[in-house]
Every structure is written in structure tokens, then in C-alpha cells.
Amino acid sequence: MLNELIERNKDTLILAARILLMVLFVLFGWSKLTNFSGTVGFMGSEGAPMPFLSTIIAVVMEFFVAIALILGVFTRPLALVFVVYTTGRWKALTG
């Protein structure tokens, strides 16, 4: 019963999951974009290499790429790039 419901609404569920996940990144990317100099300072204090460039990459990935994914633009290649970005950030944060 549940499997049938999921299978019938699979496309809608995938779209909803994509939108909800990317909204988180858009919000964080927007905060980095609107407080760019503060983000550069924070990244520098955390030891990020080339804080200015690191901030640009974070804003592009978290704001612009997330919006592109919500809109369905180049979803597979951008999703792969997003996986690499998030995995790299996770490894940097966990040591």
C-alpha cells in the first residue's frame, strides 16, 4: 500500500526533497553573500586556505548552484559537483 503510494508520487517526492534540501543551502549561501566580508574574516580565522577565494566558492555553490538545482538546470552534473563540494567541506570540518 505504502509502496504503491510512493511509486505513484515518485516524481513529486523527488522534486519536494530536492527543493527542501536546496532551500537549506540557499539560506546559508544568502547569509554568506549578504555578509561577504564577515564570512571572509570567519574563514580566515578558521584557517581556510585563501579565505577570499574560499568564500567565493562557498557563495557560488551554496547560493547559485543550489538555485540552479531547484530550478532543474543541469541537475546531474551540478549534483555531482555539489557532492564533491559537500564531501570536501565535511572532511575539512572533521579533520
Disulfide bonds with the S-S distance in Angstrom:
none
